[in-house]
């Protein structure tokens, strides 16, 4: 009995046995298993906040980050720098956690974004950019 076709080049038996999906079209970088003590400590301290953020509805975190960016850029007081500082610190923390899994190009883009946000925070603390 021939196997039932489920699409080009696939059969029902190969589809059932292949239960894992790739994360994307590009090859994924697998982090090394060797971790420094600082890395282990960072990961252990990050477990609780990450679980908290994961329990939130998916739209909450991007909305809050957008509000912080908006307030940081358009609020006419030095308090705007605090919003940008919190946003830059949060993005820097996420960058540190994802660093081993990122390729070089992705690392540079994320580092530039974090530096730009922190530079804008310092700029706003210094009183520039306020009306």
N, C-alpha and C positions, 0 to 999 in steps of 0.2 A: 504494500500500500504506500503510495507516495505521500510525502509530508506536505501539509497544507502550507501554502505560501502566505506570508503576512506582509509582503512588500518586496521591493527589489533586492534580491540577494539574501533574503531572510526566510527562514522557515519557523514554524511555530516552536520547534524544539530548541533552536538556537536562541530564540527570543526569551523563552522561559529560563534558560540556564544563565543568560547574561543579565543578572539583576542589578548590577552596578552601572551607573551612567557616568560618563566623564563630566567634569565641572564646566568645561567649555571647549571651544574648537581648538585652542592652542594646547600644547603640551604643558602639563602642570609641573612646577618645580617642587620637589619633595625636600622638605627641610632635613638637615642632618640630625641625627639622634643625639649628638654630643651637645650638651647645654652647659653654659656657665652657671655658677651659683647665683649670679645676679639675674640671669634669665629665668631660672627656676623660681626665684623669689617673686619676680614680676608676674609670672604666670599664676603662681599660687595666690597672690594678693588680688589678682584681677578676676578670679573665678566668681566671687559674689557679685561684683558690679555687672559682669557680663550676663550672669543669670537674671539679674534684675532687668537689664535692658532687653533681654530676650523675651521676658514675660510681657513687656509693654506691647500695645498694638503697633503694627509695623509703621504706621504713619506718624507716630508721636515723635520719635527721635529726629527724623528729617525736618519736621515742622519746628521743633524746639531749636535745632541748629540753625535753621533759616531765620527764625525770630532773633536769635542771638546775633547772627551776622547783620541783619537789618538794623537792630538797635545799636550795634557796635559801629556801624558805618554812618548812621544818620542821626543819632542822638547828639545834641549839641553840647554835651557836658563831658568832662573827663571820665565820668562813669561809663561812657561808651567803651573806653579802653578795657574795663573789667569784663564786659561781655565778650570782647574779642580775645582777651586773655584766657577766659574759661573755654571758649571755642577752640582756640589754638592748643591749649593743654589737652583737651579731650581728643582732638585729632592726632596730636603727638603721641598720646597714650595708645590709640588704635594703631598708629604707625609702628610703634615699638612692638606691639603684640603680633602684628602681621609681618614684620620685617623678614623673618627666615623664609617665608613662603613667597615673597615677592621677587620678581626679576629686577635687574638693574634699572631698566627704564621706568618701571612702576615705582621703584624706590625714589628716584630723582623727582618725579612729578609730585609725589606726596610730600617729600621734604621741602620742595619749593613752595607748595601750598601752605604748609605749616609755618615756614619762615615768613611768608608774606602776611599771614594773619597775625603772627606775633609782632612783626614790624609795624603793622597797622595799629596794633594795641599800644605799642610804645609811642607811636606817633600821636595817638589820641590822648594818652596820659600826659604827654608833653604839652598838650593844649593846641596842637595844630589841627586844622580841619574842623574846628568848631566855629559856629556862626557868631 
